[in-house]
Amino acid sequence: MKRIFLLIIGLLTSALVQASTFVFHDGRETVSRVLSMSLSASSSYQVPILSNPDTQLRDGDLVITVGHHSYARICESHADVSIITLFLGEEEFEVARAQCPKASTAVFSGAPLDLRLKVLQSFWEDHAPIAVVHSDALSLSERTLRLAKLQSVEVYSYPIAEEGREEKLKHLTDVLESSNLVMSLYDSALFDPQFSKDAIRLMFHKKKALAAHSLQLVRAGALFALYSTSQDKLELVTSYIKGYDASGALMPASYPTPLRIAFNPYLIRMYGLVLPTDRFLLSEFGLCPESGCEESLN
């Protein structure tokens, strides 16, 4: 009789335990701590750091992951959890999600490739083919290639194997033989900090332009980039958390809005480019300058 009573109490207790929302960045506790505090403050939920997925997670939990490796780690966990992942590009998320048994969505980094091509056409007059470089696990969607064709933009997809540093640079050098402008995808497998620096040095030496996927690369020497701020990403994640709490369903993967655009003033002068106005970029593409949308309306 006592055992039955204890069993009933245990079942009632487990039913009262609510699902938790965690932040997980494998190996980067400082980043996890900052995100935990920011999300807890903005969402009115407690979003603690997940230290050990094997022991802390329960079925029904929600995990905010940061980066490709953290996402893959939670996909392999034993619990039936849902995932919102940050700091992945659209193309790399689609590949990773196909291998993940958990329900998952993403707040994308970077910007849609077709939008980047449209912006490029507003100021770039060189008609040489545009090369899009990425790791060999990724590919351009049929939709992107179809839209590029409709815009009369000649786009080539160049996968670069994840080999040694010298081999990757050799592949990029080969790409530059047939293109004066290269676009990079938000691709953590290829564009690690070292390759990013090497690629910008090589392209500057070859007098080629890089249309990059992040503000950091523009400041390092790329021509321009479309991107979202960390604050914009956090606001979208907060809305995802609230939506999940209300319905138990994940919102579709998307980019924060509005996206921002940054240009490298030195390269703009070097190429003699005439840029569209901030007001045009906002009205035509929904893009804000680095300083914010308010500045483009003044």
Summary of the structure (lengths in Angstrom):
residues: 298
radius of gyration: 22.0
end to end distance: 76.6
largest distance: 86.5
contacts: 925
relative contact order: 0.11
helix: 47%
strand: 18%
